[in-house]
Amino acid sequence: MDTQYGFAVQAIQAILAPAIMVSACGLLLLALLNRYTVIMSRIRVLNEERRRLVRATTPPAEAVPLEVARLASVMRQLEDLVDRVRLLRNAVMCQVVAVGCFVLTSLLIGLRVTGPEWLRLAHPLPVFMIGMAVLFAGVVFEGTDVVRAYRTIRLEVGELAPQLRVKR
């Protein structure tokens, strides 16, 4: 095998290695964006129900007790869902930044191989490590959302069926 050809193959392999991380981030982003959309839809539905219940419970002195209790539950759930959307937004942004770092890593590897001398000073490893750290931060945000999701469900189930025992 020609030495120059072997060098080119190694360079291409090195450039494509971060692409694996881009694919992994893409899968994570797909799942996160799906959950984000579902939560946003749930917020809209609960907000509409909140509006309906506010109209139905005016004046408060004449309100039906179950509707007042449901309104309080909806308000707690909305607060929880807004916090969860914030967590998911942070997770999505971390994934996007990580993908950017992995793409930049590939570019830096390519430029070190083929670019001018001054570009060969750019080191791709720190950029790759930053991408991994940001990816980890996104996973932490996503894990926190999973824990919070269970709390939101407990609010809903607890309000609908107080006799059910929901394990923590």
Rosetta blueprint (number, residue, H / E / L):
1 M L
2 D L
3 T H
4 Q H
5 Y H
6 G H
7 F H
8 A H
9 V H
10 Q H
11 A H
12 I H
13 Q H
14 A H
15 I H
16 L H
17 A H
18 P H
19 A H
20 I H
21 M H
22 V H
23 S H
24 A H
25 C H
26 G H
27 L H
28 L H
29 L H
30 L H
31 A H
32 L H
33 L H
34 N H
35 R H
36 Y H
37 T H
38 V H
39 I H
40 M H
41 S H
42 R H
43 I H
44 R H
45 V H
46 L H
47 N H
48 E H
49 E H
50 R H
51 R H
52 R H
53 L H
54 V H
55 R H
56 A H
57 T L
58 T L
59 P L
60 P H
61 A H
62 E H
63 A L
64 V L
65 P H
66 L H
67 E H
68 V H
69 A H
70 R H
71 L H
72 A H
73 S H
74 V H
75 M H
76 R H
77 Q H
78 L H
79 E H
80 D H
81 L H
82 V H
83 D H
84 R H
85 V H
86 R H
87 L H
88 L H
89 R H
90 N H
91 A H
92 V H
93 M H
94 C H
95 Q H
96 V H
97 V H
98 A H
99 V H
100 G H
101 C H
102 F H
103 V H
104 L H
105 T H
106 S H
107 L H
108 L H
109 I H
110 G H
111 L H
112 R H
113 V H
114 T H
115 G L
116 P L
117 E H
118 W H
119 L H
120 R H
121 L H
122 A L
123 H L
124 P H
125 L H
126 P H
127 V H
128 F H
129 M H
130 I H
131 G H
132 M H
133 A H
134 V H
135 L H
136 F H
137 A H
138 G H
139 V H
140 V H
141 F H
142 E H
143 G H
144 T H
145 D H
146 V H
147 V H
148 R H
149 A H
150 Y H
151 R H
152 T H
153 I H
154 R H
155 L H
156 E H
157 V H
158 G H
159 E H
160 L H
161 A L
162 P L
163 Q L
164 L L
165 R L
166 V L
167 K L
168 R L
